[in-house]
């Protein structure tokens, strides 16, 4: 599908009632106004933009002994600033027990053609509570809470729960993958919010062949969306059980959706080598039909692409399990996150249990070449220190600067899984740190100047997870 056809289709999909609604207003009378939230005409333009100076990350108390709400932390990442490497603002949520996880924006580069859209509002769900928070980042250094959508309303109107991935759409709507129904059963579905952050209903029209839900990414020019699978909220909430895998309670499929018809057009079962396919990414080039998905439990990276009308997937990287003292089975790498540079050359992924981050040259996406590897903890006996501190846990969430030169890392996966595999993290908290990336020849190096210690927070040790920049990043921007 060509860009103009896609824009026409998506614009027509907006209901007349939505288009006729007046501008959004909050209780204090402030509605959305352009605030300079950057969007970009192309990945190349984004790469030439100003360096990030602030970073947002979710910080959690769920699963710890501290009965405080989770919060959104604003971190100064400008090396010229007096508060560099420090948390400069904390925005606590109104309730305890949200499990803030992944989050996104009301607008990204898919809305670049619309001058009325700006990247201003953060859409911040609680994976455990099902609550969705709307945060106003008009003042990027001190975001404030704008609105809360309660889970009871979402369930009543859509029978969906456990919000995960957030993507803005070219129409100005916002779409969230939902991992369960109102009772926490799979497969969930996709929730739409309109520009007023009101529930607009479910996106999908059919779900044949879809057993579970997790991450998604759409590629407008090809008229396709890809989604991946984790498990039902009832399964993963209490921790990981190998018997659940044997019972088929975890996913192994990726789904390619017809964007216009809003239903799966083809599903690929990755089998035993593709258990728990989590983060999924198309290349950033809007004409590309190549992408990657990391299978966590199988510790394999898969490359998918379109050939004619058919989608295919091949395993291109395998992280072998390691025999480890005290473990009843060889320890898998557990690939839990991946990020692709905006020029589509460099692929990064984290092995949460092994404790390493890898950089691959994927100039040929079917034949990745290992370029660098850094160890940041893990359970297989290769610990790493930073700022004189032995790192707890293993590297998990990744975020890459728009120019591709700085990779930011946190180490919390999910509260109950953290407590199971890295029990010390409950009391020690987690970290946020930075790696410097060689984007010419390949290479990774720890930057000792930036290290944020979440174990010493005023409210008690917390755990950091997803990261975003006010000016956009490599895991939320999509181009049409």
Wavefront OBJ file of the C-alpha trace (Angstrom):
o trace
v 0.000 0.000 0.000
v 1.368 3.402 -0.952
v 1.707 6.196 1.586
v -1.134 8.350 0.207
v -3.478 5.349 0.070
v -2.589 4.428 3.649
v -3.191 7.945 4.936
v -6.503 8.132 3.122
v -7.572 4.779 4.541
v -6.594 5.566 8.104
v -8.147 9.029 7.963
v -11.398 7.515 6.743
v -11.288 5.064 9.640
v -11.785 7.894 12.113
v -15.411 8.166 13.064
v -17.291 11.407 12.301
v -17.932 11.743 16.033
v -14.223 11.702 16.744
v -13.466 14.280 14.083
v -16.221 16.548 15.374
v -15.146 16.506 19.007
v -13.825 19.747 20.467
v -10.220 20.072 21.636
v -9.276 18.126 24.739
v -9.525 19.969 28.019
v -8.476 18.955 31.511
v -10.005 19.962 34.811
v -7.868 23.097 34.912
v -8.886 24.104 31.407
v -5.542 23.281 29.808
v -5.827 21.361 26.563
v -3.139 20.080 24.236
v -1.175 22.823 22.557
v 1.925 22.437 20.395
v 4.900 22.233 22.716
v 7.732 21.498 20.330
v 7.566 17.721 20.787
v 9.729 16.632 17.878
v 8.608 14.364 15.040
v 10.717 13.662 11.967
v 10.145 13.318 8.245
v 12.510 10.340 7.954
v 14.876 8.168 10.008
v 17.795 10.073 8.500
v 16.375 13.393 9.749
v 15.867 11.907 13.205
v 19.511 10.757 13.292
v 20.629 14.350 12.672
v 18.482 15.799 15.463
v 19.676 17.284 18.736
v 21.205 14.894 21.269
v 18.875 13.680 24.033
v 19.210 15.638 27.278
v 16.481 13.986 29.344
v 15.374 10.401 29.698
v 12.187 8.982 31.218
v 12.037 5.599 32.885
v 9.415 3.751 34.863
v 10.424 2.964 38.464
v 8.583 0.266 40.391
v 7.815 -0.680 43.962
v 5.573 -3.602 43.017
v 7.000 -6.802 44.470
v 9.118 -5.034 47.086
v 8.499 -4.393 50.768
v 7.822 -0.714 50.036
v 4.112 0.056 49.729
v 4.522 3.162 47.602
v 3.118 3.886 44.147
v 5.297 3.289 41.112
v 6.588 6.491 39.513
v 7.974 8.014 36.346
v 11.565 9.186 36.822
v 13.105 11.985 34.744
v 16.879 11.639 34.412
v 19.366 14.240 33.245
v 21.523 12.646 30.509
v 23.178 15.870 29.319
v 26.920 15.543 30.118
v 27.230 19.346 30.152
v 24.625 19.699 32.917
v 25.330 20.118 36.637
v 22.720 17.444 37.394
v 24.032 14.930 34.856
v 23.354 11.301 35.801
v 20.796 12.287 38.427
v 17.052 11.894 38.790
v 15.693 15.439 38.523
v 11.971 14.686 38.881
v 9.717 11.911 40.160
v 6.044 11.652 39.247
v 4.290 9.124 41.516
v 1.122 7.462 40.294
v -2.103 7.854 42.322
v -2.328 4.169 43.299
v -0.125 1.399 44.666
v 0.458 -1.761 42.622
v 0.391 -0.672 38.967
v 3.555 -2.419 37.703
v 4.420 0.370 35.277
v 6.013 -1.412 32.352
v 6.130 -0.231 28.722
v 4.860 3.182 27.624
v 4.630 5.428 24.596
v 3.492 8.739 23.129
v 0.293 10.300 21.840
v 2.154 11.217 18.632
v 5.338 10.078 16.898
v 6.860 10.451 13.453
v 3.934 8.617 11.845
v 2.016 11.880 12.522
v 4.721 14.113 11.061
v 2.516 15.306 8.188
v -0.102 16.582 10.651
v 0.992 19.966 11.993
v -1.644 19.766 14.729
v 0.029 16.729 16.309
v 2.999 16.944 18.668
v 4.786 14.508 20.934
v 3.499 15.830 24.240
v 1.491 13.226 26.159
v 2.955 10.041 27.604
v 0.625 7.031 27.638
v 1.735 5.054 30.687
v -0.055 1.756 31.445
v 0.140 -0.466 34.489
v 0.580 -4.042 33.321
v -0.613 -5.504 36.622
v -3.383 -3.061 37.510
v -4.673 -2.503 33.967
v -4.807 1.238 34.666
v -3.696 3.672 31.914
v -2.159 7.005 32.952
v -1.913 9.997 30.636
v 1.049 12.207 31.558
v 1.508 15.751 30.265
v 5.135 16.397 29.306
v 4.661 19.979 28.095
v 7.409 20.758 30.595
v 9.760 17.887 29.701
v 11.796 18.185 32.910
v 8.743 17.952 35.173
v 5.871 15.926 33.646
v 2.537 15.988 35.445
v -0.412 13.628 35.587
v -3.214 14.610 33.216
v -5.749 11.779 33.280
v -6.272 8.208 34.502
v -8.337 5.570 32.691
v -9.463 2.987 35.213
v -9.335 -0.758 34.428
v -12.998 -1.252 35.304
v -13.973 1.081 32.458
v -11.674 -0.670 29.988
v -13.063 -4.085 30.924
v -16.664 -2.876 30.796
v -16.269 -1.385 27.319
v -13.838 -3.827 25.680
v -13.314 -6.869 27.961
v -9.537 -6.274 27.790
v -6.847 -6.142 30.475
v -3.057 -6.054 30.992
v -1.991 -3.201 28.662
v 1.503 -3.568 27.246
v 2.907 -1.948 24.070
v 1.813 1.591 23.113
v 2.017 2.978 19.570
v 0.507 6.143 18.163
v -1.179 5.860 14.765
v -1.043 8.284 11.816
v -4.703 9.110 12.511
v -3.840 10.558 15.917
v -5.350 7.564 17.681
v -3.307 5.467 20.126
v -3.203 1.689 20.074
v -2.206 -0.615 22.942
v -1.653 -4.353 22.901
v -3.714 -5.944 25.682
v -2.526 -9.329 26.930
v -5.728 -10.626 28.479
v -9.482 -10.397 28.750
v -11.302 -9.026 31.764
v -10.434 -12.142 33.782
v -6.790 -12.400 32.717
v -7.261 -15.080 30.074
v -5.570 -15.050 26.665
v -5.481 -13.949 23.902
v -6.406 -10.354 24.737
v -6.505 -7.957 21.802
v -5.810 -4.334 20.866
v -7.297 -1.244 22.507
v -7.835 2.065 20.733
v -7.861 5.470 22.419
v -8.953 8.540 20.516
v -7.197 11.912 20.566
v -9.120 12.867 23.675
v -7.736 9.768 25.462
v -11.171 8.209 25.535
v -11.789 4.527 24.851
v -12.644 4.157 21.168
v -13.086 0.374 21.249
v -11.098 -2.592 20.036
v -8.946 -2.328 16.910
v -9.053 -5.912 15.664
v -12.023 -7.344 13.766
v -10.902 -10.988 13.924
v -8.268 -13.009 15.813
v -8.165 -16.422 14.116
v -4.993 -18.348 14.946
v -3.925 -15.969 17.711
v -3.405 -17.738 21.047
v -1.539 -15.015 22.991
v -0.557 -11.381 22.610
v 2.460 -9.236 23.483
v 4.328 -6.724 21.297
v 3.422 -5.249 17.892
v 4.793 -3.010 15.150
v 3.044 -1.778 12.011
v 4.628 -0.993 8.628
v 2.189 1.314 6.803
v 3.540 1.197 3.267
v 3.169 -2.578 3.241
v -0.242 -2.477 4.909
v 0.947 -4.918 7.555
v 1.263 -5.249 11.311
v 3.273 -7.927 13.109
v 2.510 -9.102 16.650
v 4.157 -11.566 19.026
v 3.166 -13.787 21.960
v 3.956 -14.067 25.677
v 1.272 -15.774 27.763
v -2.013 -15.123 29.513
v -1.743 -12.710 32.463
v -2.986 -15.526 34.707
v 0.088 -17.525 33.695
v 2.928 -15.005 33.948
v 1.757 -12.875 36.894
v 2.854 -15.310 39.609
v 6.272 -16.113 38.162
v 7.777 -18.514 35.647
v 6.997 -22.237 35.856
v 8.612 -24.709 33.471
v 5.506 -26.895 33.692
v 3.528 -24.054 32.098
v 5.837 -24.222 29.077
v 5.358 -27.993 28.834
v 1.599 -27.455 29.053
v 1.662 -25.046 26.089
v 0.789 -21.995 28.146
v 3.458 -19.814 26.491
v 3.440 -18.604 22.915
v 5.626 -19.519 19.938
v 3.925 -17.662 17.081
v 4.231 -14.374 15.269
v 1.252 -12.975 13.384
v 1.154 -10.835 10.253
v -2.006 -8.752 10.155
v -3.806 -7.201 7.208
v -3.782 -3.583 8.381
v -6.913 -2.591 6.461
v -8.947 -5.689 7.319
v -7.657 -5.698 10.930
v -7.249 -9.458 11.075
v -4.379 -11.955 10.898
v -3.436 -12.779 7.314
v -0.704 -15.287 8.173
v 0.704 -16.816 11.350
v 4.099 -18.498 11.678
v 4.776 -20.996 14.450
v 8.475 -20.775 15.352
v 8.317 -24.088 17.192
v 10.748 -25.244 19.879
v 13.375 -22.786 18.600
v 10.993 -19.883 18.947
v 9.452 -20.203 22.397
v 8.152 -16.950 23.912
v 8.761 -14.521 21.026
v 8.700 -11.140 22.746
v 10.008 -7.872 21.283
v 9.342 -7.490 17.564
v 10.712 -4.799 15.234
v 10.388 -3.974 11.570
v 13.313 -2.133 10.041
v 12.862 1.639 10.226
v 13.034 2.153 6.454
v 9.320 2.526 5.674
v 9.533 0.476 2.458
v 11.229 -2.486 4.147
v 9.472 -5.750 4.942
v 12.412 -7.108 6.968
v 12.362 -7.336 10.742
v 13.487 -9.244 13.837
v 11.854 -10.958 16.775
v 13.679 -12.309 19.824
v 12.470 -15.653 21.208
v 13.215 -15.320 24.917
v 13.104 -18.873 26.237
v 14.698 -20.398 23.133
v 17.309 -17.612 23.176
v 17.092 -17.227 19.411
v 16.876 -14.222 17.135
v 14.620 -14.650 14.140
v 14.654 -12.654 10.908
v 11.312 -12.325 9.120
v 10.619 -10.916 5.666
v 8.089 -10.987 2.861
v 8.620 -12.966 -0.333
v 5.838 -12.299 -2.802
v 2.638 -12.544 -0.789
v 4.140 -14.903 1.792
v 5.866 -14.077 5.069
v 8.835 -16.191 6.102
v 10.947 -16.413 9.249
v 14.401 -17.925 9.746
v 16.490 -18.327 12.892
v 19.651 -16.266 12.337
v 21.239 -16.145 15.826
v 21.261 -18.832 18.513
v 22.523 -18.194 22.057
v 23.491 -21.574 23.461
v 22.512 -22.513 27.053
v 25.285 -22.775 29.644
v 25.728 -25.474 32.307
v 25.759 -23.563 35.607
v 26.313 -24.739 39.175
v 23.097 -24.773 41.192
v 20.809 -24.901 38.147
v 18.934 -28.122 37.351
v 19.156 -27.438 33.610
v 21.484 -25.473 31.286
v 20.779 -21.766 31.677
v 19.291 -20.095 28.584
v 20.409 -16.621 27.602
v 16.790 -15.384 27.788
v 16.673 -12.695 25.119
v 14.296 -10.157 26.648
v 14.769 -6.990 24.601
v 16.131 -5.816 21.269
v 16.612 -2.502 19.531
v 17.506 -1.641 15.949
v 19.426 1.510 15.022
v 17.603 4.025 12.831
v 19.893 3.326 9.874
v 18.962 -0.385 10.233
v 22.626 -1.393 10.437
v 23.049 -2.331 14.110
v 21.005 -4.785 16.137
v 21.370 -4.904 19.930
v 19.835 -7.448 22.281
v 20.102 -8.406 25.942
v 20.499 -11.861 27.486
v 18.890 -11.308 30.882
v 20.057 -14.555 32.499
v 23.493 -14.862 30.888
v 24.123 -11.189 31.621
v 25.450 -9.864 28.307
v 24.463 -7.320 25.684
v 25.387 -8.047 22.080
v 25.837 -5.821 19.054
v 25.389 -7.296 15.573
v 25.985 -5.805 12.149
v 22.756 -6.550 10.280
v 23.550 -4.740 7.034
v 22.489 -8.085 5.589
v 19.562 -8.915 7.916
v 19.663 -12.585 6.935
v 23.316 -12.912 7.993
v 24.022 -10.989 11.227
v 27.665 -10.598 12.241
v 28.611 -10.317 15.923
v 30.468 -7.036 16.417
v 30.694 -6.593 20.205
v 29.648 -8.069 23.551
v 29.602 -6.574 27.069
v 28.894 -8.396 30.354
v 26.671 -6.683 32.937
v 25.928 -9.303 35.576
v 23.878 -12.446 35.005
v 23.864 -15.863 36.692
v 26.528 -17.798 34.766
v 29.520 -16.393 36.620
v 30.633 -13.407 34.570
v 29.676 -10.437 36.792
v 30.633 -6.885 35.913
v 31.179 -3.860 38.094
v 30.251 -0.269 37.369
v 31.138 2.666 39.600
v 32.715 0.141 41.980
v 29.385 -1.644 42.473
v 28.749 -5.270 41.589
v 25.810 -5.229 39.217
v 22.684 -7.029 40.402
v 20.571 -8.933 37.942
v 21.215 -8.965 34.232
v 20.758 -6.360 31.481
v 17.185 -6.175 30.281
v 15.521 -3.103 28.754
v 17.423 -1.229 26.050
v 16.983 2.181 24.463
v 19.202 3.657 21.760
v 19.850 7.319 21.060
v 18.578 8.580 17.727
v 22.130 8.911 16.365
v 22.849 5.350 17.492
v 25.867 6.239 19.635
v 24.491 5.714 23.154
v 22.745 2.592 24.409
v 20.882 2.934 27.719
v 20.253 -0.148 29.865
v 18.073 -1.097 32.850
v 17.890 -4.524 34.485
v 14.342 -5.203 35.768
v 12.169 -7.594 33.753
v 8.908 -8.109 35.659
v 8.494 -7.944 39.422
v 7.577 -11.571 40.127
v 10.223 -12.840 37.686
v 12.841 -10.484 39.188
v 12.092 -11.886 42.627
v 12.371 -15.426 41.328
v 15.640 -15.190 39.385
v 17.357 -12.210 41.042
v 15.884 -12.067 44.579
v 18.508 -9.561 45.797
v 17.062 -6.945 43.459
v 14.018 -6.607 45.714
v 16.164 -4.970 48.396
v 19.068 -3.625 46.329
v 17.010 -2.021 43.608
v 18.198 -1.736 40.046
v 20.287 0.554 37.898
v 20.269 2.583 34.713
v 23.525 2.871 32.824
v 24.922 3.770 29.422
v 27.113 2.040 26.845
v 28.987 3.933 24.143
v 28.494 2.429 20.670
v 31.001 2.481 17.831
v 28.750 3.026 14.808
v 31.559 2.827 12.254
v 33.391 -0.434 12.988
v 31.240 -1.820 15.793
v 32.013 -1.874 19.505
v 30.520 -1.387 22.967
v 32.073 0.244 26.033
v 30.667 1.055 29.473
v 30.397 4.793 30.080
v 31.302 5.179 33.758
v 30.018 8.745 33.899
v 26.362 7.796 33.697
v 25.078 5.426 36.361
v 21.777 5.915 38.172
v 21.407 3.950 41.399
v 17.761 3.066 42.054
v 18.689 1.256 45.249
v 19.069 4.563 47.066
v 15.811 6.260 46.172
v 14.102 8.457 48.828
v 11.114 6.105 48.993
v 13.208 2.939 49.093
v 14.914 0.685 46.576
v 13.053 0.701 43.250
v 13.359 -1.103 39.926
v 13.742 0.685 36.590
v 12.269 -0.683 33.374
v 11.249 0.965 30.057
v 13.011 4.151 28.805
v 12.000 6.942 26.433
v 13.320 10.338 25.343
v 11.188 13.502 24.946
v 12.479 13.838 21.383
v 11.634 10.304 20.287
v 13.583 7.072 20.193
v 14.330 3.937 18.206
v 11.505 1.808 19.606
v 8.505 4.124 19.292
v 8.925 6.094 16.056
v 7.367 4.680 12.884
v 7.398 6.328 9.453
v 4.633 6.296 6.848
l 1 2 3 4 5 6 7 8 9 10 11 12 13 14 15 16 17 18 19 20 21 22 23 24 25 26 27 28 29 30 31 32 33 34 35 36 37 38 39 40 41 42 43 44 45 46 47 48 49 50 51 52 53 54 55 56 57 58 59 60 61 62 63 64 65 66 67 68 69 70 71 72 73 74 75 76 77 78 79 80 81 82 83 84 85 86 87 88 89 90 91 92 93 94 95 96 97 98 99 100 101 102 103 104 105 106 107 108 109 110 111 112 113 114 115 116 117 118 119 120 121 122 123 124 125 126 127 128 129 130 131 132 133 134 135 136 137 138 139 140 141 142 143 144 145 146 147 148 149 150 151 152 153 154 155 156 157 158 159 160 161 162 163 164 165 166 167 168 169 170 171 172 173 174 175 176 177 178 179 180 181 182 183 184 185 186 187 188 189 190 191 192 193 194 195 196 197 198 199 200 201 202 203 204 205 206 207 208 209 210 211 212 213 214 215 216 217 218 219 220 221 222 223 224 225 226 227 228 229 230 231 232 233 234 235 236 237 238 239 240 241 242 243 244 245 246 247 248 249 250 251 252 253 254 255 256 257 258 259 260 261 262 263 264 265 266 267 268 269 270 271 272 273 274 275 276 277 278 279 280 281 282 283 284 285 286 287 288 289 290 291 292 293 294 295 296 297 298 299 300 301 302 303 304 305 306 307 308 309 310 311 312 313 314 315 316 317 318 319 320 321 322 323 324 325 326 327 328 329 330 331 332 333 334 335 336 337 338 339 340 341 342 343 344 345 346 347 348 349 350 351 352 353 354 355 356 357 358 359 360 361 362 363 364 365 366 367 368 369 370 371 372 373 374 375 376 377 378 379 380 381 382 383 384 385 386 387 388 389 390 391 392 393 394 395 396 397 398 399 400 401 402 403 404 405 406 407 408 409 410 411 412 413 414 415 416 417 418 419 420 421 422 423 424 425 426 427 428 429 430 431 432 433 434 435 436 437 438 439 440 441 442 443 444 445 446 447 448 449 450 451 452 453 454 455 456 457 458 459 460 461 462 463 464 465 466 467 468 469 470 471 472 473 474 475 476 477 478 479 480
